[in-house]
Amino acid sequence: CKIEFFDKEKKEGSYIIVFYPKEEKSDINKLLVTISKKDLLPTKLVLEASQGNVTTLVLSSLELRTNIPSSSFDGTNKFPQAIINDLR
């Protein structure tokens, strides 16, 4: 992808980084990621699809380095055919 800083919209206290796909016929037009200057954590994601759909995810809180039991990620009882991809 091609990455650039978005400077058309000045947001005090935030950086906005835009990711563009290299392929012209991609299903995604761009992804905008807003990052807090204070702690460099993401605060907002905006995904613009080529068909005009826009999905916005606003992060109001984020916990880092939290210990979560492995059982929270084990879905094999409900979905025995599933392939587990643990991204912790």
N, C-alpha and C positions, 0 to 999 in steps of 0.2 A: 504494500500500500504506500501511498504518498502521504506524508505527514507535514502539517504546517500549523503555526500559531494563528488563531482567529483574532484579528484585531478590529473587525468592523463593529463589534459590540464590546465596549469597554465595561468590564465588571470589576469594580474595586474589590480587591482582596482575592481575586480568582484569576487563574489562567484558563483559557479555552484552547484545546488542541483538537484539530480536525483530521480525521483519517479518511482518505479517499481510496477507493479500490483502483488497482492498476488496469483491470479489465474494463473496457468501455461498456460491455453488455452485462454488467454485474447486477444482481438483484438488490444491491445496496448502493445508494448514491453517496452517503457519507455517514460518519459517526462522529459526533461532537462530544468531547469529554471535558467537563468543567472540574478543575482541580483547585482546592483551597491553597492560597499562598502561605497560610499560617502553618499548616501541618502536611501539605502536599498529598492530601488524601482526596479521592474523587467525591464530588458532591452531586453531580448530575451527569446522566448519559442520555443523548438524543440520537436515535437511529432513524435515518431517513431512507426509506425504500424507494426503488425506482418506479413503483406503481403509485407513489404519492402517499403511502402510509407513513406516519411518523409515530414512533414509540418513544416515550420519555420516562426515564427512571430517575426519581429524585431520592437521594440517600439522606435521610434525616439523622441516622445514627449508624455508627460502624464500630464493631468490637474487634480489636486486634488481639492476637495471641491468646485466644480463648480455648480452654481445654474442653473439647466435646467428646463424649464417649463414642467409641467405635460403633456401638449398637445403634446410634442415631443415624448412621449411614448404611446400615445393613437392611436392604429391602428384599433379600432373597426369599423370605417367607411369603411375602405378598406377590412377588414377581420372580418365580423360580427360573424362568428362561432369560432373565435380564443379565447383561454384562455389566459388572461393577466397574465404575471408573471413579475412584476416590481421589478427589482433587484437593484434599486438605492441605 
